[in-house]
Amino acid sequence: MDLANDIEQIAIIGAGPAGVACAWRLRQLGFFPLLLEKENFPRDKICGDALSGKVIALLKKLGGEGLVEDLIRQPFVQPVEHLDFISGKGRRVRLSFPPRRGIPQGVVAPRKKFDAWLIGKMPDGIRLQTNFLVRRVEHTSKCWTIHSSSGETVRAYFLIGADGTTSRVAPQVWVYHRLARPPVYPSVRGYIEGRMQSPSALELHFKPPYLPGYLWHFPVAGDKQNVGIGLPPKALKQAHLSLREHLSELFPQITQVRGHGIPVSTSNRPLTAPGCALIGDAGALADPFTGEGIGNALLSGIRLAEALAKVPPEDWWEADLEMIYARPLYREIQHELRLTRFLHIVAKAEWRVEILLKLLNRFPIGVKSLLHWYGATP
Ligand SMILES: Cc1cc2nc3c(=O)[nH]c(=O)nc-3n(C[C@H](O)[C@H](O)[C@H](O)COP(=O)(O)OP(=O)(O)OC[C@H]3O[C@@H](n4cnc5c(N)ncnc54)[C@H](O)[C@@H]3O)c2cc1C
């Protein structure tokens, strides 16, 4: 394959955490990726805004300790050091992860600010084209044509779908593997004023009618809280709830109430097709128990970049990317996926949640393994 000048080597659609991490790692490995993004930064992303220990560790891997230190100095960042699971009967299990060498192992950072900060820290050589809403992608003889809503086109040899829940690239992979769409969990969040009782704790309330989903309260810098609810579509139907209305009834003073789906990882799905691959939410990699997806968005972006660097670009279309990217990625996260998929099943019944929290309180080893999955150490 000749690499013609007017054809991009790699185009990444979506400049969220997955797309940025992938572009960042590709740049470190000598590539010059093009990021295509429909919005202009700062742009909001509906989220609980909680960055786990895994996110902190991956940011450190990408940009070194200096990057993490810069993040925690930002005024929009609220450090946290506890994750509280609370049952309907008020039983509480606290996972604590104190700062290590002054660096918190978890923070809350509103996505509008966090994502813009991350974009601003990207290394030179990554080109970001904003206001580029991808409408359609098509390929002819090992080259992609990416069409924007305003009629522009970009051509690229390799296409990466980092465009989240409504990915335009993901159907290319699903159709290739004859797969159905992954499950997407409806979620709604908003902000309320007021300091949390424990401003260094993330609270997850696993109680009816949200099970196996939950209601969250996360502390936001400036004595605010991010509150929200996320649950599987079936549970939402059974609960006969309008999530937005329900959240507004629970918190009459709530503002910025907005909803978005979380594509959760309930099984290991293929993430590649010839000439393209999926990362982050586009590949449905969010944790089915907590809905946490930023960690796996960063990780998958990094691992895809590393996998591509192992193969000469002219062989990208023929290479077995499932073998060198998707399978090793699932192997790397298999313990956390097994645990969170199991906890997700446990959380379907209230009595099981009560027993689980009782057992976790009694056997601290369980709390330790949860902390390990959270990417933090006690
Ligand atoms: C209510 C809610 C609460 C959540 N809470 C948390 C939490 O507290 N912690 C956590 O870790 N995870 C949480 N998640 C999950 C988390 O938000 C996602 O897993 C994470 O954002 C995935 O990152 P990503 O880069 O894959 O996708 P995204 O962050 O969605 O980024 C995708 C990017 O692609 C762009 N894009 C989309 N379509 C196109 C297009 N056609 N053309 C060009 N650009 C496009 C978008 O503008 C966006 O910038 C939550 C999700 C929801 C919905």
The ligand as an SDF file (V2000), in Angstrom:
LIG
                    3D

 53 58  0  0  0  0  0  0  0  0999 V2000
  -24.5370    9.8330   33.4890 C   0  0  0  0  0  0  0  0  0  0  0  0
  -23.1820    9.1940   33.3430 C   0  0  0  0  0  0  0  0  0  0  0  0
  -22.3300    9.1400   34.4400 C   0  0  0  0  0  0  0  0  0  0  0  0
  -21.0480    8.5880   34.3230 C   0  0  0  0  0  0  0  0  0  0  0  0
  -20.2030    8.6450   35.3860 N   0  0  0  0  0  0  0  0  0  0  0  0
  -18.9270    8.2130   35.2460 C   0  0  0  0  0  0  0  0  0  0  0  0
  -17.9890    8.4090   36.2930 C   0  0  0  0  0  0  0  0  0  0  0  0
  -18.2770    9.0220   37.3300 O   0  0  0  0  0  0  0  0  0  0  0  0
  -16.7330    7.9160   36.1180 N   0  0  0  0  0  0  0  0  0  0  0  0
  -16.3540    7.2710   34.9810 C   0  0  0  0  0  0  0  0  0  0  0  0
  -15.2130    6.8240   34.8740 O   0  0  0  0  0  0  0  0  0  0  0  0
  -17.2300    7.0980   33.9540 N   0  0  0  0  0  0  0  0  0  0  0  0
  -18.4920    7.5780   34.0410 C   0  0  0  0  0  0  0  0  0  0  0  0
  -19.3540    7.4720   32.9870 N   0  0  0  0  0  0  0  0  0  0  0  0
  -18.8730    6.8580   31.7450 C   0  0  0  0  0  0  0  0  0  0  0  0
  -17.9360    7.8260   31.0140 C   0  0  0  0  0  0  0  0  0  0  0  0
  -18.5570    9.0710   30.8470 O   0  0  0  0  0  0  0  0  0  0  0  0
  -17.5340    7.2590   29.6460 C   0  0  0  0  0  0  0  0  0  0  0  0
  -17.2160    5.8950   29.7910 O   0  0  0  0  0  0  0  0  0  0  0  0
  -16.3450    7.9910   29.0500 C   0  0  0  0  0  0  0  0  0  0  0  0
  -16.6500    9.3260   28.7840 O   0  0  0  0  0  0  0  0  0  0  0  0
  -15.9100    7.2910   27.7590 C   0  0  0  0  0  0  0  0  0  0  0  0
  -14.9210    8.0650   27.1230 O   0  0  0  0  0  0  0  0  0  0  0  0
  -14.8110    8.0170   25.5130 P   0  0  0  0  0  0  0  0  0  0  0  0
  -13.6630    8.8800   25.1610 O   0  0  0  0  0  0  0  0  0  0  0  0
  -14.8760    6.6290   25.0510 O   0  0  0  0  0  0  0  0  0  0  0  0
  -16.1820    8.6920   25.0090 O   0  0  0  0  0  0  0  0  0  0  0  0
  -16.7270   10.1650   25.2330 P   0  0  0  0  0  0  0  0  0  0  0  0
  -16.2180   10.7380   26.4690 O   0  0  0  0  0  0  0  0  0  0  0  0
  -18.1970   10.0750   25.0200 O   0  0  0  0  0  0  0  0  0  0  0  0
  -16.0820   10.9950   24.0360 O   0  0  0  0  0  0  0  0  0  0  0  0
  -16.5310   10.8010   22.7150 C   0  0  0  0  0  0  0  0  0  0  0  0
  -16.1630   12.0480   21.9130 C   0  0  0  0  0  0  0  0  0  0  0  0
  -16.5490   11.8300   20.5630 O   0  0  0  0  0  0  0  0  0  0  0  0
  -17.2180   12.9770   20.0610 C   0  0  0  0  0  0  0  0  0  0  0  0
  -18.1290   12.4970   19.0090 N   0  0  0  0  0  0  0  0  0  0  0  0
  -19.2180   11.7190   19.1670 C   0  0  0  0  0  0  0  0  0  0  0  0
  -19.7990   11.4900   17.9840 N   0  0  0  0  0  0  0  0  0  0  0  0
  -19.0400   12.1300   17.0560 C   0  0  0  0  0  0  0  0  0  0  0  0
  -19.1500   12.2780   15.6450 C   0  0  0  0  0  0  0  0  0  0  0  0
  -20.1490   11.6850   14.9500 N   0  0  0  0  0  0  0  0  0  0  0  0
  -18.2260   13.0260   15.0010 N   0  0  0  0  0  0  0  0  0  0  0  0
  -17.2010   13.6020   15.6810 C   0  0  0  0  0  0  0  0  0  0  0  0
  -17.0660   13.5130   17.0210 N   0  0  0  0  0  0  0  0  0  0  0  0
  -17.9710   12.7770   17.7020 C   0  0  0  0  0  0  0  0  0  0  0  0
  -17.9320   13.5380   21.2760 C   0  0  0  0  0  0  0  0  0  0  0  0
  -18.2400   14.9140   21.1190 O   0  0  0  0  0  0  0  0  0  0  0  0
  -16.9100   13.2890   22.3800 C   0  0  0  0  0  0  0  0  0  0  0  0
  -16.0140   14.3600   22.5220 O   0  0  0  0  0  0  0  0  0  0  0  0
  -20.6370    8.0160   33.0800 C   0  0  0  0  0  0  0  0  0  0  0  0
  -21.4960    8.0610   31.9780 C   0  0  0  0  0  0  0  0  0  0  0  0
  -22.7520    8.6450   32.1020 C   0  0  0  0  0  0  0  0  0  0  0  0
  -23.6480    8.6990   30.8920 C   0  0  0  0  0  0  0  0  0  0  0  0
  1  2  1  0
  2  3  1  0
  2 52  2  0
  3  4  2  0
  4  5  1  0
  4 50  1  0
  5  6  2  0
  6  7  1  0
  6 13  1  0
  7  8  2  0
  7  9  1  0
  9 10  1  0
 10 11  2  0
 10 12  1  0
 12 13  2  0
 13 14  1  0
 14 15  1  0
 14 50  1  0
 15 16  1  0
 16 17  1  0
 16 18  1  0
 18 19  1  0
 18 20  1  0
 20 21  1  0
 20 22  1  0
 22 23  1  0
 23 24  1  0
 24 25  2  0
 24 26  1  0
 24 27  1  0
 27 28  1  0
 28 29  2  0
 28 30  1  0
 28 31  1  0
 31 32  1  0
 32 33  1  0
 33 34  1  0
 33 48  1  0
 34 35  1  0
 35 36  1  0
 35 46  1  0
 36 37  1  0
 36 45  1  0
 37 38  2  0
 38 39  1  0
 39 40  1  0
 39 45  2  0
 40 41  1  0
 40 42  2  0
 42 43  1  0
 43 44  2  0
 44 45  1  0
 46 47  1  0
 46 48  1  0
 48 49  1  0
 50 51  2  0
 51 52  1  0
 52 53  1  0
M  END
$$$$
